[in-house]
Amino acid sequence: MTALATSLSGGFKRPSVLPGFGLTLGFAVAYLSIIVLLPLSALVLRPATLGISGFLGVLMDSRVLAALRLSFGAAFIAAVVNAFFGLIVAWVLVRYDFPFKRIVDALVDLPFALPTAVAGISLATIYAPNGWVGSLFKPLGIEIAFTPLGVLVALIFIGLPFVVRSLQPVLQDLDKEVEEAAVSLGASRWQTFRLVILPAILPALLTGFALAFARAVGEYGSVIFIAGNMPLVSEIAPLLIVIKLEQFDYAGAAAIGVIMLAASFLILLLINLVQRWSRRHEEH
Amino acid sequence: METQTAGPATAAKVRRATTESPLVRWALIATGMLFIALVLVLPLISVFMEALSGGFATFFQAVGNADTWQAVRLTLLVAAIAVPLNVVFGLAAAWAVAKFDFRGKSLLVTLIDLPFSVSPVISGLIYVLLYGANGWFGPALKELDIKIIFNVTGLVLATVFVTFPFVARELIPLMQEQGRDEEEAAISLGASGWRTFWYVTLPNVAWGLLYGVLLCNARAMGEFGAVSVVSGHIRGLTNTMPLHVEILYNEYDFVGAFAVASLLAGLAIVTLVAKSLLEWRYGDRLAGGRKH
């Protein structure tokens, strides 16, 4: 029986006494194909109707270039800010005791749970010139909402949990004895952090940074309310996709989409490389 | 541990040397908490403050509005279709991946995570490219008089896409950790496949499944970008709660927008509390990374 199954599947699957392989794998692959693979292939193939010159024509448009620059630039700065403050937040949550620690820990996931449109209108209200925070910056001549700074604020909001949640388990598992060894060899606390702790958590920090960056590049809901959406100034790339769709320019929308998708796959690949590299590093 | 090998005085010195001075410690805590307050707490509080800025009567008037109820009903309907679909998929995928060895398994797991790395707007765009008026299947659908884009079907498809990985990525590592011994024992004692699944596997993964459903549902009810692209914003027909928030806000009905937003924020808080409770009480029965 099992021999027959093996010969039928041509060594594709190792024999097992458990049933349901064909049913579950078949359903999973069919569902994956209909929901994910087929629609994504439409995105990749659609810009082909433009030809290479048409594709480049869409991307070289100054409005598209400005939107892509804003989306990637603001996402990068937001990820840097989140890497810095996220490290501090993760560090105090793992290492120190203070009041309401558990609540703060749970709250870190808020950007995952709060619908982006809700975050968007709320941030726009707070950081508007007459809002709670915006009114503090107004006397300094700094306007946050309805400028590229507003885009940055929204992207910081949605990216924070990625950095904190990537770092927490690694900080938790950090071997205290290595730090003790560093101290007994005469290292100062700052030297221990810089030369012992930081290298150990760097892969996790980079992973969190990349995840926050990737999420921020494509973010839409929390940004459009606070951005002001001025063409060439504070218009993000996802919004431009929506605008092109409303003009029934499907191929143009898909062209921008493909560029953004390619960028997020590149980031995903980098994350995998970082993790593989750090795993190999650990084994030695 | 160090207390066993050295005297208490040395131990205290080492402990002091492997943490920061109180001043640095409190400065770090203050910085971290100030950041959390500015970025996370303030927006959450402001949602409720703005919603109630006109008093309770105005709040309930905004919530009780007929359009709002349409939006609530549609949001519940979309989630009630999308979440069970992804639960069935998550269970099937996890069973295939965790209980069998086959070629291409890691590719399958990678592909399951794919929707998480796609922008919400693109998640809607891909369905317009397939089923929209100018899409691949657009003309054929028009002939058959089937409407997907600017219709509830489109909302469900986009929502299924953005919530696709939640249940599967929770169940796969959990079932892999649990191994196959219990199922193999049940089968060799004569239980049928379904019986084994219902009485052995499902109870083992129940808490993990609940955890995945919780996250899946929160995203399904709160999704904005993807459904915005496929919805067409037809009031009372394809307007989910997050889209209704946008419409009210753009009409300068701020109290109304924040009133609906506060319902969604309430859902987010319930989700976070339930999620934290699951992590604290049943952390050992969730997948590895969730233990607290």
Contacts between the chains, C-beta under 8 A, distances in Angstrom:
chain1	res1	chain2	res2	distance
A	12	B	102	5.9
A	12	B	103	5.4
A	13	B	100	6.0
A	13	B	101	6.7
A	13	B	102	4.0
A	13	B	103	7.5
A	14	B	100	7.3
A	14	B	101	4.1
A	14	B	102	7.2
A	16	B	99	7.1
A	16	B	100	5.6
A	16	B	101	7.7
A	16	B	180	7.6
A	17	B	184	5.6
A	17	B	187	5.4
A	17	B	188	6.5
A	18	B	99	5.1
A	18	B	100	7.0
A	18	B	180	6.5
A	18	B	183	5.5
A	18	B	184	6.5
A	18	B	187	6.1
A	18	B	193	7.6
A	18	B	196	7.8
A	19	B	187	7.2
A	19	B	193	3.8
A	20	B	95	6.2
A	20	B	96	8.0
A	20	B	99	7.9
A	20	B	193	5.1
A	20	B	197	7.5
A	21	B	96	6.3
A	21	B	99	7.7
A	21	B	100	5.1
A	21	B	102	7.6
A	23	B	92	7.5
A	24	B	91	7.9
A	24	B	92	4.1
A	24	B	93	7.2
A	24	B	95	4.4
A	24	B	96	4.2
A	25	B	92	7.8
A	25	B	96	4.0
A	25	B	100	7.6
A	25	B	102	7.2
A	27	B	88	7.7
A	27	B	89	7.3
A	27	B	92	4.6
A	28	B	89	6.3
A	28	B	92	4.9
A	28	B	93	4.0
A	28	B	96	5.6
A	28	B	108	7.3
A	29	B	108	7.4
A	31	B	85	8.0
A	31	B	89	4.9
A	31	B	92	7.7
A	32	B	89	7.9
A	32	B	93	7.9
A	32	B	108	7.6
A	32	B	111	6.1
A	32	B	112	6.8
A	35	B	157	7.4
A	35	B	160	5.7
A	35	B	161	5.8
A	35	B	164	6.1
A	36	B	111	6.8
A	36	B	114	5.8
A	36	B	115	6.1
A	36	B	161	6.8
A	36	B	164	6.4
A	37	B	111	7.3
A	38	B	130	7.0
A	39	B	126	3.6
A	39	B	127	5.8
A	39	B	129	7.2
A	39	B	130	5.5
A	39	B	161	7.2
A	40	B	114	7.4
A	40	B	118	7.6
A	40	B	126	5.9
A	42	B	126	5.8
A	42	B	129	4.2
A	42	B	130	5.1
A	42	B	135	7.4
A	42	B	136	5.9
A	43	B	122	6.7
A	43	B	125	6.7
A	43	B	126	4.9
A	43	B	129	6.0
A	46	B	129	5.3
A	85	B	31	7.5
A	85	B	32	7.1
A	85	B	35	4.5
A	88	B	28	5.7
A	88	B	31	5.5
A	88	B	32	4.6
A	88	B	35	7.2
A	89	B	32	4.4
A	89	B	35	6.6
A	89	B	36	6.4
A	91	B	28	6.6
A	91	B	32	7.6
A	92	B	28	5.4
A	92	B	29	4.9
A	92	B	32	4.7
A	92	B	33	7.9
A	93	B	32	7.8
A	95	B	19	6.9
A	96	B	25	5.8
A	96	B	28	7.6
A	96	B	29	6.0
A	98	B	29	5.4
A	102	B	276	7.4
A	104	B	33	6.9
A	104	B	36	6.0
A	105	B	276	7.8
A	105	B	292	7.9
A	106	B	272	5.4
A	106	B	273	7.4
A	106	B	275	7.5
A	106	B	276	4.2
A	107	B	36	6.7
A	107	B	40	5.7
A	107	B	41	7.0
A	107	B	272	7.2
A	108	B	36	7.5
A	108	B	40	7.5
A	109	B	272	5.9
A	109	B	275	6.9
A	110	B	40	5.1
A	110	B	44	6.5
A	110	B	268	6.8
A	110	B	272	6.6
A	111	B	40	7.3
A	112	B	215	7.5
A	112	B	218	7.7
A	113	B	218	5.1
A	113	B	222	7.7
A	113	B	268	4.0
A	113	B	269	7.8
A	113	B	271	4.7
A	113	B	272	5.2
A	113	B	275	7.7
A	114	B	43	7.8
A	114	B	44	7.1
A	114	B	222	7.2
A	114	B	264	7.5
A	114	B	265	6.3
A	114	B	268	4.4
A	115	B	221	7.4
A	115	B	222	3.0
A	115	B	223	7.3
A	115	B	224	6.1
A	115	B	241	7.8
A	115	B	242	4.9
A	115	B	245	7.9
A	115	B	261	7.9
A	115	B	264	4.8
A	115	B	268	7.1
A	116	B	120	7.6
A	116	B	222	7.2
A	116	B	224	5.0
A	116	B	225	6.9
A	116	B	242	7.6
A	117	B	222	7.8
A	117	B	224	4.3
A	117	B	242	4.2
A	117	B	243	7.7
A	117	B	245	4.9
A	117	B	246	5.7
A	117	B	261	7.3
A	117	B	264	7.9
A	118	B	47	6.2
A	118	B	222	7.4
A	118	B	242	7.3
A	118	B	245	6.6
A	118	B	261	4.3
A	118	B	264	5.0
A	118	B	265	5.6
A	118	B	268	7.6
A	119	B	43	6.0
A	120	B	224	8.0
A	121	B	245	6.5
A	121	B	249	5.1
A	121	B	257	5.8
A	121	B	258	6.9
A	121	B	261	6.1
A	122	B	43	4.1
A	122	B	44	7.5
A	122	B	46	5.0
A	122	B	47	4.9
A	122	B	50	7.5
A	122	B	258	7.8
A	122	B	261	7.1
A	123	B	43	5.5
A	125	B	46	6.0
A	125	B	50	6.1
A	125	B	254	7.7
A	126	B	42	5.7
A	126	B	43	6.2
A	126	B	46	5.3
A	132	B	42	6.5
A	132	B	46	6.8
A	133	B	38	6.9
A	133	B	42	6.9
A	156	B	39	6.0
A	157	B	39	5.5
A	157	B	40	7.3
A	157	B	43	6.9
A	160	B	39	6.2
A	160	B	40	7.2
A	169	B	289	6.3
A	176	B	18	6.2
A	179	B	18	4.6
A	180	B	2	7.2
A	180	B	14	5.5
A	180	B	17	7.6
A	180	B	18	5.8
A	183	B	14	6.6
A	183	B	17	4.0
A	183	B	18	6.1
A	184	B	14	7.6
A	189	B	17	7.1
A	189	B	20	6.1
A	189	B	21	7.9
A	189	B	24	8.0
A	192	B	18	7.7
A	214	B	117	6.0
A	217	B	119	7.2
A	218	B	118	7.0
A	218	B	119	2.5
A	218	B	120	6.7
A	218	B	121	7.0
A	218	B	122	6.8
A	219	B	119	7.4
A	219	B	120	7.7
A	220	B	119	6.8
A	220	B	120	5.2
A	220	B	121	4.9
A	220	B	224	7.1
A	220	B	225	3.8
A	220	B	228	7.7
A	221	B	120	6.8
A	221	B	224	3.7
A	221	B	225	5.2
A	221	B	228	7.7
A	221	B	242	7.2
A	225	B	246	7.9
A	225	B	249	6.8
A	238	B	119	5.5
A	238	B	120	7.4
A	238	B	121	4.0
A	238	B	122	7.7
A	238	B	225	6.8
A	239	B	121	7.9
A	241	B	121	5.1
A	241	B	122	7.1
A	241	B	125	6.0
A	242	B	121	6.1
A	242	B	228	7.3
A	242	B	229	6.3
A	245	B	125	6.6
A	245	B	128	6.2
A	245	B	229	6.5
A	248	B	133	7.6
A	248	B	134	6.2
A	250	B	128	7.1
A	250	B	129	6.1
A	250	B	132	7.0
A	250	B	134	5.1
A	250	B	135	7.3
A	253	B	125	5.9
A	254	B	125	6.9
A	254	B	129	6.1
A	257	B	119	7.6
A	257	B	121	7.7
A	257	B	122	4.7
A	257	B	125	5.5
A	257	B	126	7.9
A	260	B	119	5.8
A	260	B	122	6.6
A	261	B	118	6.5
A	261	B	119	7.8
A	261	B	122	6.3
A	264	B	117	4.7
A	264	B	118	7.0
A	264	B	119	7.4
A	265	B	117	7.0
A	267	B	117	7.7
A	268	B	117	5.4
